[in-house]
């Protein structure tokens, strides 16, 4: 099955990639178009308590950062946080098949809406398989240092996929 060329991304995976790899450049080499909904842009730019990731996000000028709010259907708005709902709605509106969401409920709702999924580790696994030279174990350690929780099962699976 061919790898997707377009992707709509949620906040968590963007920040996790920054935590793991230090920037978002990997997305530029893997996808022709990476869309970030208006709502996700605002979540990242707001920066939480520490402002983590805002500089790297702003530097990623290849991202298609939408400048208009997403009109989210009520069934998504009532089931998910605004970021996840806007990712799914944007994908549906723009007829993009794949979304990048890490949270289980968001992933389930995306599947129910007929979308394909990837997550932070899925992007990293794809990058490794396409010849990018970084240590996935080190990226995972960096993510965990920044407070990103990954189950032992997911970590083990990911490391086996890239033979680390």
Number of C-alpha atoms within 10 A of each C-alpha: 3 4 9 16 13 18 24 24 30 30 21 21 20 24 24 27 25 23 23 26 20 15 19 23 17 14 20 14 12 19 13 13 17 20 22 24 28 19 23 25 20 15 16 21 16 13 13 11 6 8 11 17 22 18 14 16 19 14 13 15 12 15 19 14 18 15 12 9 12 18 12 17 12 9 10 19 16 11 13 15 12 17 25 30 27 27 30 32 22 23 22 17 12 10 11 18 17 24 29 27 26 21 13 9 14 23 21 13 18 25 15 10 14 12 18 16 18 18 21 18 23 15 17 25 18 16 19 17 12 11 8 13 9 12 16 22 16 12 20 24 16 19 21 15 12 15 11 16 11 13 8 9 8 11 15 12 13 19 16 11 14 16 9 10
